[in-house]
Amino acid sequence: MNRLQQLAVFFTILVSSSIVIAPVGLRNSKNSCYINAVLQVLYHTPPIREEVTRTLDQSTSLNKGLKSLFCRLDQANSAKSERQSWISAKPDFLRALWQCLEEDKAAPKIVAGKEGDAHELLLFLSKKNEMKFLRDSFEITIEQRVFSVQDEEPNNQELKVLSNTTVKNFGHILTIAGHEPSQRSVQAMLADQQEEVDFEKSPALKVSKISAAGPILLFQLMRMTKGNARDDSLLVQIDPIIVLLGQQYWLYAMVLARPGHVTAAIESISDPKTWFHYDDDKVTAIDLSAVLAQELDAYLLFYVEQEYKTLHWPVAQQIAEVKENSRSDETKKASASSGSSSCSSSSSSCSSSEASTSSDSKERERKRKKKATKLRKNKH
């Protein structure tokens, strides 16, 4: 298969996949926009969707409702004719969610029928024993070291370590207010964080850094001032690609929080060139440039490690297969060309050898005849 044919296959995959998988919205039910945004992000994260639809324990009404909702989204998204533009979360699922929240008292900012916080909802779901896969998916390990800064000699570059602890968090908080405008990109804010603290009534310096992370990253952007008040004027530069612990991660989803309303922007799992804006039951195609321009409304950012995406995102798998087939064909061509060259060289060598042998035989025959002629003359 030549390069032109490979490209044809590549674009055929993208076009056919885009037709089969169509985005479907979720109907708003009494201020459930933040719930809809979270559900859309989880559904469009293939490994999480697989866990929910195939292996999630069905012992609770919340789990049953979540699985039922994801299966209905599967059916609606894969329909080729009479496709719905939206579906509604079944009342059973929402009732189960409100009941769990009321019983656990673990998420005071989430109240039935009122505006809620998308991150707190995710955190609440991750704490459910049967949804441990959520916790594992977004877990980030933070190493915190506290150094003494008292009575240090001016020339002493090594600070005394007072404590060294490791903390495992659900995602990672990026506080924008602590950075200069030029350092408010996601990549820049992932650098080691330093802050002055009191340690046993003595001044100290705490340094926090990410020491381990999974294949999927969740970042919560906090626009807080020194007085712990939210400042929505703080903009952040959203990087489509970041590097963390030597691995490359790609942005694939975002939760946007505007005053009184929450939506989501998610990369299409069937066409990496297309993003969709999920505003409850309204779903519209948008460009990546429009996504990256959400410097004010961006609240939750979701990244996936490049190789992990190749393994679990459908279109990424297909693109990888096309590239692998292309490389395989090129290798075969190179091998065939090398073999042909070798045969030509061998043939040339054989021809040369045959010519040399023929010449030697003629020379021996000429000498033999000359010797025979000389002997006959001597006899006479």
VODRENVEX-133528 format. One line per 8 residues: number of its first residue (from 1); their letters; for each residue x, y, z of C-alpha. Coordinates in nm, 4 decimals. Each point is the difference from the previous one (the first is absolute). Last residue first. Layout:
// residues N
NUM> A> X Y Z ~ ...
END
This chain:
// residues 380
380> HKNKRLKT> 6.0360 -3.5347 -3.7788 ~ -0.0467 -0.0945 0.3603 ~ 0.1055 0.3473 0.1183 ~ -0.2633 0.1653 -0.2252 ~ -0.2753 -0.2161 0.1468 ~ 0.1044 0.0961 0.3535 ~ -0.0160 0.3730 -0.0820 ~ -0.3533 -0.0302 -0.1405
372> AKKKRKRE> -0.1166 -0.1800 0.3158 ~ 0.1478 0.2759 0.2204 ~ -0.1788 0.2732 -0.1976 ~ -0.3297 -0.1894 0.0174 ~ 0.0266 -0.0366 0.3791 ~ 0.0924 0.3689 0.0450 ~ -0.3089 0.1110 -0.1977 ~ -0.2285 -0.2338 0.2001
364> REKSDSST> 0.1347 0.1344 0.3293 ~ -0.0646 0.3592 -0.1149 ~ -0.3526 -0.0875 -0.1119 ~ -0.0764 -0.1599 0.3355 ~ 0.1276 0.3029 0.1911 ~ -0.2216 0.2343 -0.2026 ~ -0.3117 -0.2107 0.0678 ~ 0.0691 -0.0012 0.3740
356> SAESSSCS> 0.0394 0.3802 0.0068 ~ -0.3252 0.0503 -0.1881 ~ -0.1830 -0.2341 0.2380 ~ 0.1347 0.1898 0.3020 ~ -0.1062 0.3332 -0.1461 ~ -0.3481 -0.1334 -0.0688 ~ -0.0249 -0.1336 0.3547 ~ 0.1085 0.3333 0.1470
348> SSSSSCSS> -0.2551 0.1861 -0.2099 ~ -0.2704 -0.2409 0.1067 ~ 0.1000 0.0431 0.3641 ~ -0.0078 0.3777 -0.0293 ~ -0.3363 -0.0137 -0.1723 ~ -0.1263 -0.2419 0.2615 ~ 0.1183 0.2305 0.2795 ~ -0.1641 0.2999 -0.1647
340> SGSSASAK> -0.3247 -0.1923 -0.0305 ~ 0.0215 -0.1030 0.3651 ~ 0.0590 0.3595 0.1097 ~ -0.2959 0.1178 -0.2047 ~ -0.2171 -0.2748 0.1468 ~ 0.1095 0.0930 0.3528 ~ -0.0679 0.3687 -0.0624 ~ -0.3423 -0.0846 -0.1409
332> KTEDSRSN> -0.0763 -0.2252 0.2952 ~ 0.1082 0.2709 0.2446 ~ -0.2159 0.2587 -0.1803 ~ -0.2986 -0.2351 0.0182 ~ 0.0538 -0.0564 0.3724 ~ 0.0303 0.3745 0.0671 ~ -0.3297 0.0600 -0.1823 ~ -0.1656 -0.2852 0.1862
324> EKVEAIQQ> 0.1201 0.1507 0.3289 ~ -0.1308 0.3452 -0.0990 ~ -0.3403 -0.1462 -0.0927 ~ -0.0089 -0.1975 0.3262 ~ 0.0868 0.3109 0.2040 ~ -0.2791 0.1948 -0.1736 ~ -0.2471 -0.2770 0.0826 ~ 0.1060 -0.0144 0.3651
316> AVPWHLTK> -0.0211 0.3795 0.0309 ~ -0.3507 -0.0155 -0.1511 ~ -0.1175 -0.2392 0.2702 ~ 0.1667 0.1658 0.3071 ~ 0.1405 -0.2716 0.2299 ~ 0.3453 -0.1101 -0.1166 ~ 0.1000 0.3128 -0.1931 ~ -0.1261 0.2121 0.2885
308> YEQEVYFL> 0.2298 -0.1869 0.2374 ~ 0.2943 0.0799 -0.2299 ~ -0.0780 0.3745 0.0105 ~ -0.0808 0.0370 0.3702 ~ -0.3460 0.1492 0.0464 ~ -0.0894 0.3487 0.1234 ~ -0.3150 0.1324 0.1700 ~ -0.0386 0.3629 0.1064
300> LYADLEQA> -0.2584 0.1212 0.2540 ~ -0.0926 0.3685 0.0390 ~ 0.0501 0.1782 -0.3343 ~ -0.2304 0.3045 -0.0104 ~ 0.2653 0.2735 -0.0193 ~ 0.2587 -0.1403 -0.2406 ~ -0.2644 -0.1580 -0.2255 ~ 0.2070 0.0868 -0.3109
292> LVASLDIA> 0.1514 -0.3491 -0.0044 ~ -0.3424 -0.1440 -0.0813 ~ -0.0632 0.2470 -0.2822 ~ 0.3406 -0.0886 -0.1503 ~ -0.0939 -0.3685 0.0226 ~ -0.2883 0.0699 -0.2349 ~ -0.3665 -0.0422 0.0937 ~ -0.2823 -0.2406 -0.0853
284> TVKDDDYH> -0.3288 0.0603 0.1825 ~ -0.1969 -0.1991 0.2564 ~ -0.3151 0.1472 0.1558 ~ -0.1718 -0.2298 0.2506 ~ 0.2165 0.1147 0.2944 ~ 0.2562 0.2377 -0.1527 ~ 0.2477 -0.2561 -0.1315 ~ 0.2524 0.1753 -0.2257
276> FWTKPDSI> 0.1515 -0.2435 -0.2472 ~ 0.3578 -0.0302 -0.1267 ~ 0.1133 -0.1164 -0.3423 ~ 0.3442 -0.0787 -0.1432 ~ 0.0378 -0.3111 0.2139 ~ -0.2970 -0.1643 -0.1770 ~ -0.1703 -0.3054 0.1546 ~ 0.0572 0.0747 0.3698
268> SEIAATVH> -0.1055 0.3607 -0.0646 ~ 0.1875 0.2369 0.2305 ~ -0.2109 0.1316 0.2844 ~ -0.1165 0.3463 0.1079 ~ -0.2292 -0.0036 0.3038 ~ -0.2644 0.2307 0.1471 ~ -0.0792 0.1598 0.3373 ~ -0.2414 0.2893 0.0672
260> GPRALVMA> -0.0781 0.2561 0.2699 ~ 0.3135 0.2118 -0.0419 ~ 0.2065 -0.1884 -0.2594 ~ 0.1779 -0.3256 0.0682 ~ 0.1533 -0.1887 -0.2927 ~ 0.0911 -0.3682 0.0374 ~ 0.2778 -0.1061 -0.2380 ~ 0.0833 -0.3088 -0.2020
252> YLWYQQGL> 0.2718 -0.1577 -0.2163 ~ 0.3250 0.1854 0.0778 ~ 0.3000 -0.2101 -0.0972 ~ 0.2712 -0.1299 0.2346 ~ 0.3678 -0.0641 -0.0804 ~ 0.2037 -0.1956 0.2530 ~ 0.3340 0.0993 0.1551 ~ -0.1448 0.0506 0.3471
244> LVIIPDIQ> -0.2598 0.2392 -0.1451 ~ 0.0091 0.1511 -0.3481 ~ -0.2969 0.2044 -0.1195 ~ -0.1987 0.0171 -0.3236 ~ -0.3078 0.2140 -0.0763 ~ 0.1319 0.2650 0.2435 ~ -0.2685 0.2213 0.1516 ~ 0.1331 0.3433 0.0922
236> VLLSDDRA> -0.1804 0.1124 0.3140 ~ -0.1868 0.3238 0.0661 ~ -0.0605 0.1555 0.3408 ~ -0.2931 0.2405 -0.0298 ~ -0.2288 -0.2496 0.1697 ~ 0.1507 0.0767 0.3400 ~ -0.1387 -0.2293 0.2698 ~ 0.0729 0.1186 0.3526
228> NGKTMRML> 0.2604 -0.1734 0.2176 ~ 0.1359 0.3380 0.1140 ~ 0.3182 -0.0716 -0.1941 ~ -0.2069 -0.0274 -0.3174 ~ -0.1557 -0.3196 -0.1334 ~ -0.0560 -0.1137 -0.3574 ~ 0.0286 -0.3736 0.0540 ~ 0.0439 -0.2227 -0.3060
220> QFLLIPGA> -0.0681 -0.3665 0.0731 ~ 0.2250 -0.2357 -0.1939 ~ -0.0870 -0.3600 -0.0850 ~ 0.2600 -0.2233 -0.1656 ~ -0.0455 -0.3379 -0.1691 ~ 0.2893 -0.2464 -0.0479 ~ 0.0843 -0.0001 0.3716 ~ 0.2242 0.2358 0.1914
212> ASIKSVKL> 0.3030 -0.0194 0.2280 ~ 0.2396 0.2442 0.1692 ~ -0.1894 0.3263 -0.0414 ~ 0.1820 0.2677 0.1967 ~ -0.0508 0.1910 0.3221 ~ 0.2693 0.2064 0.1717 ~ -0.0713 0.1333 0.3496 ~ 0.2389 0.2634 0.1382
204> APSKEFDV> 0.0336 0.0520 0.3726 ~ -0.0363 0.2619 0.2697 ~ -0.0080 -0.1465 0.3521 ~ -0.3014 -0.0564 0.2242 ~ 0.0130 -0.3789 -0.0508 ~ 0.0060 0.0551 -0.3763 ~ -0.1447 0.3320 -0.1121 ~ -0.0391 0.0328 -0.3755
196> EEQQDALM> 0.1499 0.1868 -0.2960 ~ -0.1148 -0.1354 -0.3351 ~ 0.1625 -0.1761 -0.2942 ~ -0.1690 -0.1880 -0.2862 ~ 0.2057 -0.2173 -0.2331 ~ -0.0941 0.0595 -0.3640 ~ -0.3467 -0.1021 -0.1204 ~ -0.1031 0.3668 -0.0132
188> AQVSRQSP> 0.2307 0.0590 -0.2972 ~ -0.1598 -0.2797 -0.2044 ~ -0.3542 0.1194 0.0748 ~ 0.0881 0.3527 -0.1099 ~ -0.0191 0.2787 0.2548 ~ 0.3707 0.0835 0.0100 ~ -0.0065 0.3203 -0.2071 ~ -0.2883 0.1333 0.2104
180> EHGAITLI> 0.2034 -0.0546 0.3209 ~ -0.1006 -0.2991 0.2055 ~ -0.1579 -0.0502 0.3416 ~ -0.3421 0.1136 -0.1204 ~ -0.0304 -0.2954 -0.2394 ~ -0.0276 -0.2742 0.2604 ~ 0.0335 -0.3320 -0.1834 ~ -0.1689 -0.2748 0.1986
172> HGFNKVTT> 0.0864 -0.3612 -0.0845 ~ -0.2147 -0.3051 -0.0607 ~ -0.1311 -0.2176 0.2806 ~ 0.2998 0.0328 0.2262 ~ 0.2600 -0.2378 0.1400 ~ 0.2338 0.1618 0.2505 ~ 0.3620 -0.0861 0.0709 ~ 0.1883 0.1507 0.2944
164> NSLVKLEQ> 0.3521 0.1228 0.0677 ~ 0.0689 0.2012 0.3117 ~ 0.2625 0.2314 0.1466 ~ 0.2512 -0.0185 -0.2855 ~ 0.2999 0.2202 0.0752 ~ 0.0891 0.2346 -0.2812 ~ 0.3050 -0.0624 -0.2179 ~ 0.1500 0.3090 -0.1631
156> NNPEEDQV> 0.1998 0.1059 0.3066 ~ 0.1862 0.3160 -0.0938 ~ -0.2263 0.2329 0.2005 ~ -0.0050 -0.2356 0.3021 ~ -0.3510 -0.1063 0.0969 ~ -0.1336 0.1229 0.3325 ~ -0.3637 -0.0540 -0.1031 ~ -0.1091 -0.1151 -0.3471
148> SFVRQEIT> -0.0874 -0.3590 0.0895 ~ -0.1407 -0.2035 -0.2857 ~ -0.3399 -0.1681 -0.0321 ~ -0.0433 -0.2625 -0.2711 ~ -0.3318 -0.0900 -0.1636 ~ -0.0192 -0.2732 -0.2626 ~ -0.3311 -0.0001 -0.1885 ~ -0.1476 -0.3146 -0.1542
140> IEFSDRLF> -0.2763 0.0447 -0.2585 ~ -0.3121 -0.2161 -0.0224 ~ -0.2339 0.0620 -0.2949 ~ -0.0625 -0.3538 -0.1260 ~ 0.0496 -0.1696 0.3382 ~ -0.2735 0.2065 0.1630 ~ -0.2357 -0.0669 -0.2886 ~ 0.0843 -0.3714 0.0052
132> KMENKKSL> -0.0930 -0.0032 0.3688 ~ -0.3606 0.0403 -0.1061 ~ -0.1360 -0.2937 0.2019 ~ 0.1454 0.1457 0.3182 ~ -0.1626 0.3405 -0.0544 ~ 0.2632 0.2668 0.0609 ~ 0.0409 0.0700 -0.3729 ~ -0.3675 0.0983 -0.0277
124> FLLLEHAD> 0.0394 0.2695 0.2663 ~ 0.3168 0.1382 -0.1601 ~ -0.1723 0.0245 -0.3372 ~ -0.2945 0.1826 0.1587 ~ 0.2360 0.2320 0.1853 ~ 0.1777 0.0811 -0.3255 ~ -0.3264 0.0862 -0.1773 ~ -0.1209 0.2361 0.2740
116> GEKGAVIK> -0.3743 0.0417 0.0445 ~ -0.2944 0.2184 -0.0962 ~ -0.3191 -0.0998 0.1763 ~ -0.2717 -0.2600 -0.0631 ~ 0.1465 -0.2564 0.2379 ~ 0.2881 0.1414 0.2029 ~ 0.3711 -0.0312 -0.0756 ~ 0.2228 0.2370 0.1996
108> PAAKDEEL> -0.0293 -0.2183 0.3112 ~ 0.1704 -0.2945 -0.1729 ~ 0.0761 -0.2712 0.2514 ~ -0.3283 0.0024 0.1910 ~ -0.0040 -0.3718 -0.0820 ~ -0.3769 -0.0529 0.0279 ~ -0.1038 0.3176 -0.1795 ~ 0.2484 -0.0492 -0.2810
100> CQWLARLF> -0.1024 -0.3621 -0.0469 ~ -0.3696 0.0979 -0.0124 ~ 0.0639 0.2798 -0.2494 ~ 0.1894 -0.2395 -0.2293 ~ -0.2657 -0.2721 0.0269 ~ -0.2718 0.2541 -0.0843 ~ 0.2049 0.1192 -0.2990 ~ 0.0470 -0.3552 -0.1304
92> DPKASIWS> -0.3627 -0.1017 0.0523 ~ -0.1219 0.3186 -0.1722 ~ 0.1637 -0.1268 -0.3213 ~ 0.2608 0.2361 -0.1440 ~ -0.1484 0.1604 -0.3074 ~ 0.0926 -0.0620 -0.3628 ~ 0.1160 0.2395 -0.2702 ~ 0.0345 0.0486 -0.3759
84> QRESKASN> -0.1765 -0.3285 -0.0707 ~ 0.1036 -0.1974 -0.3055 ~ -0.2749 -0.1184 -0.2321 ~ 0.2623 -0.1840 -0.2035 ~ 0.3610 -0.0984 0.0590 ~ -0.0378 -0.0630 0.3744 ~ 0.3407 -0.0385 0.1668 ~ -0.0289 0.3096 0.2218
76> AQDLRCFL> -0.3549 -0.0797 0.1162 ~ 0.0833 -0.3618 0.0846 ~ 0.3199 0.0872 0.1830 ~ -0.1731 0.2861 0.1853 ~ -0.2660 -0.2487 0.1128 ~ 0.2743 -0.2333 0.1226 ~ 0.1609 0.2877 0.1899 ~ -0.3310 0.0880 0.1687
68> SKLGKNLS> -0.0724 -0.3628 0.0973 ~ 0.3488 -0.0351 0.1479 ~ -0.0433 0.3163 0.2055 ~ -0.3486 -0.1021 0.1211 ~ 0.1145 -0.3460 0.1003 ~ 0.2970 0.1457 0.1861 ~ -0.2176 0.2469 0.1885 ~ -0.2603 -0.2696 0.0792
60> TSQDLTRT> 0.2675 -0.2086 0.1701 ~ 0.1075 -0.3625 -0.0482 ~ 0.0781 0.0400 -0.3709 ~ 0.3797 -0.0208 0.0348 ~ 0.1597 0.1728 -0.2995 ~ 0.1670 -0.2499 -0.2368 ~ -0.1370 0.0542 -0.3489 ~ -0.1774 0.3348 -0.0498
52> VEERIPPT> 0.1713 0.1948 0.2783 ~ 0.3504 -0.1400 -0.0458 ~ -0.0172 0.0394 -0.3777 ~ -0.1136 0.3627 0.0359 ~ 0.2951 0.0633 0.2291 ~ 0.2479 -0.1447 -0.2520 ~ -0.1668 0.1956 -0.2869 ~ -0.0017 0.3507 0.1593
44> HYLVQLVA> -0.2952 0.1454 -0.1930 ~ -0.2469 -0.1355 0.2572 ~ 0.1939 0.1538 0.2871 ~ 0.0106 0.3411 -0.1730 ~ -0.3715 -0.0165 -0.0880 ~ -0.0938 -0.0989 0.3556 ~ 0.1957 0.2920 0.1468 ~ -0.1672 0.2534 -0.2312
36> NIYCSNKS> -0.3475 -0.1462 0.0642 ~ 0.0516 0.0193 0.3769 ~ 0.1115 0.3650 -0.0277 ~ -0.3102 0.0787 -0.2096 ~ -0.2355 -0.1680 0.2509 ~ -0.1718 0.3236 0.1027 ~ -0.3487 -0.1557 0.0095 ~ 0.0196 -0.2603 -0.2775
28> NRLGVPAI> 0.2114 0.0995 -0.2973 ~ -0.0298 -0.2403 -0.2939 ~ 0.3164 -0.1851 -0.0967 ~ 0.1591 0.0412 -0.3443 ~ 0.0875 -0.2545 -0.2690 ~ 0.3206 0.0081 -0.2022 ~ 0.0063 -0.2145 -0.3155 ~ 0.2154 -0.3102 -0.0285
20> VISSSVLI> -0.0757 -0.1834 -0.3249 ~ 0.0424 0.2919 -0.2396 ~ 0.3198 0.1275 0.1604 ~ 0.1443 -0.3521 -0.0101 ~ -0.0687 -0.0290 -0.3737 ~ 0.1675 0.3324 -0.0728 ~ 0.3036 -0.0615 0.2183 ~ 0.0540 -0.3547 -0.1220
12> TFFVALQQ> -0.0380 0.1040 -0.3632 ~ 0.2539 0.2770 0.0612 ~ 0.2625 -0.2509 0.1157 ~ -0.0816 -0.2531 -0.2733 ~ 0.0478 0.2674 -0.2677 ~ 0.3231 0.1097 0.1652 ~ 0.1310 -0.3562 -0.0142 ~ -0.1029 -0.0288 -0.3668
4> LRNM> 0.1986 0.3130 -0.0839 ~ 0.3027 -0.1315 0.1941 ~ 0.0061 -0.3294 -0.1923 ~ -0.1562 -0.3282 0.1095
END
